[in-house]
Amino acid sequence: MKKILSCLLSFLPLVLIAITMFYVIFTEISPLFWETAEPPFWFVFLEVFMLIFGLLMVIAVYAVMIYYIVIACRSPYLDTSMKALWCILLYLFNVLVFPVFWFVVMRKEIEMKESKKFREDIM
């Protein structure tokens, strides 16, 4: 479960970028089809909703970034220089590095913990 959840969190920024791109394209094209000069109510509602949604998603992305940085710093499988490198990469290039970090570090760490637990259960 933790593996699936962390994988979904790693792709969260990319999904948010796709939603934002759709929203920007929609808000640019939709005024062409209005019959009046003023925007309809649903459009104003959509604007407010997307503003609140966007703020919540930015907070969520920063929370995931902090979570991943904590994981990188606490990982016993990484040496000190790799911990520092991952922290810098996660901070500077978070949108691009989240999936890579999950694949390179977190997936292997979770698999190692599961295999260790499996070996302890057998013994």
Backbone hydrogen bonds, N-H to C=O, Kabsch-Sander energy under -0.5 kcal/mol:
donor,donor_aa,acceptor,acceptor_aa,energy
5,L,1,M,-2.6
6,S,2,K,-2.4
7,C,3,K,-1.6
8,L,4,I,-2.4
9,L,5,L,-2.3
10,S,6,S,-1.4
11,F,7,C,-1.0
11,F,8,L,-0.5
12,L,9,L,-0.9
15,V,11,F,-1.9
16,L,12,L,-2.3
17,I,13,P,-2.1
18,A,14,L,-1.8
19,I,15,V,-2.4
20,T,16,L,-2.4
21,M,17,I,-2.4
22,F,18,A,-2.2
23,Y,19,I,-2.4
24,V,20,T,-2.6
25,I,21,M,-2.3
26,F,22,F,-2.6
27,T,23,Y,-2.7
28,E,24,V,-1.4
29,I,25,I,-1.9
30,S,26,F,-2.7
32,L,29,I,-1.6
33,F,30,S,-1.9
34,W,31,P,-0.9
44,V,40,P,-1.6
45,F,41,F,-2.7
46,L,42,W,-2.3
47,E,43,F,-2.2
48,V,44,V,-2.3
49,F,45,F,-2.8
50,M,46,L,-2.7
51,L,47,E,-1.8
52,I,48,V,-2.3
53,F,49,F,-3.1
54,G,50,M,-2.6
55,L,51,L,-2.1
56,L,52,I,-2.3
57,M,53,F,-2.3
58,V,54,G,-2.2
59,I,55,L,-2.0
60,A,56,L,-2.2
61,V,57,M,-2.6
62,Y,58,V,-2.2
63,A,59,I,-2.2
64,V,60,A,-2.5
65,M,61,V,-2.4
66,I,62,Y,-2.4
67,Y,63,A,-2.4
68,Y,64,V,-2.7
69,I,65,M,-2.3
70,V,66,I,-2.3
71,I,67,Y,-2.1
72,A,68,Y,-2.6
73,C,69,I,-2.4
74,R,70,V,-1.9
75,S,71,I,-1.0
78,L,75,S,-0.8
83,K,79,D,-2.2
84,A,80,T,-2.2
85,L,81,S,-2.3
86,W,82,M,-2.7
87,C,83,K,-2.3
88,I,84,A,-2.3
89,L,85,L,-2.7
90,L,86,W,-2.9
91,Y,87,C,-1.9
92,L,88,I,-2.7
93,F,89,L,-2.5
96,L,93,F,-0.6
97,V,93,F,-2.3
98,F,94,N,-2.1
100,V,96,L,-0.6
101,F,97,V,-3.4
102,W,98,F,-2.4
103,F,99,P,-2.4
104,V,100,V,-3.1
105,V,101,F,-2.5
106,M,101,F,-1.6
107,R,102,W,-2.9
109,E,105,V,-2.4
110,I,106,M,-2.8
111,E,107,R,-2.3
112,M,108,K,-2.4
113,K,109,E,-2.2
114,E,110,I,-2.5
115,S,111,E,-2.5
116,K,112,M,-2.2
117,K,113,K,-2.4
118,F,114,E,-2.4
119,R,115,S,-2.4
120,E,116,K,-2.1
121,D,117,K,-2.1
122,I,118,F,-1.7
123,M,119,R,-1.9
